Amino acid sequence: MGLKSINQLVQLESMNDDLRVGLWNALDRDLFAKERFNDSDFTEALWRYYFKWPVDSRPITNNGFGAGYTRVWEQIRKHFFEGSWNEVYDFVEFVLRCYPHDREIRRAIEVTLARENSGYRLIVGNLSPISDEGEVREVAAAIEDANAPVKEHLRTALSFLTDRKNPDYRNSIKESISGVEAMAKVVTGDSKATLGDALKILERNGKLHPALKEAFSKLYGYTSDADGIRHALMGESNLSQADARYFLIVCSAFINLLKVQAS
């Protein structure tokens, strides 16, 4: 009805109070309020790798945290509520890396992101600017179920896309298309085939419709020409987050299709 501004509806480069408080409450319930938060291993990692403060500056005693627990929590809370929107997401990702198998924390974060209209969703531990649930599942399935080379290309593409300080859209696209090429080699059984060669083989064997083959051939050609994605970059790149996001989603979907063909 136009009662809320666009940035409240899809928060990509901002974070309103509802989203920030929602993420804090999710972490407070499933991490800070539980005994494991008193675990010195987690706070040492937090001080060493996230804040990058001297580890011996943590307010602990010889017998553990004790009264220092509150001071540790206060430091985290201050950072969370006074930091920029991207620092909040960075902190959430750090927590998820520390507890990669904790379904409660992950689920609480996922529910909050959806409820508060964040423009980000969790994909294999990364907060990605892909908010459509179908697209999220497509990318996640391609990464989680692929063989090692394909998985590595897609994970790298995702990391370039989700870097909120220095995103690299050009190399994200390059890695996405390389993931398709790696999967095509698996399907065709030819480790030396280019993507173009693999597409021709798939079409000849009746595993790929000519129109779909032509579409991906043109996308592959685009990555050779546009902004020097797969060759030396000449001049300033005009590639955007939308370009990299599109390629990651489309390439993931095509990889999933090839996996079905292979099986």
Secondary structure as UniProt FT lines:
FT   HELIX           6..9
FT   HELIX           17..27
FT   HELIX           28..32
FT   HELIX           35..38
FT   HELIX           40..45
FT   HELIX           46..51
FT   HELIX           55..57
FT   TURN            62..63
FT   TURN            66..67
FT   HELIX           68..82
FT   HELIX           85..98
FT   TURN            100..101
FT   HELIX           103..115
FT   TURN            116..117
FT   STRAND          121..123
FT   TURN            124..125
FT   STRAND          126..128
FT   HELIX           133..144
FT   HELIX           148..162
FT   HELIX           169..188
FT   TURN            191..192
FT   HELIX           195..204
FT   TURN            205..206
FT   HELIX           210..225
FT   HELIX           226..228
FT   HELIX           241..262
//
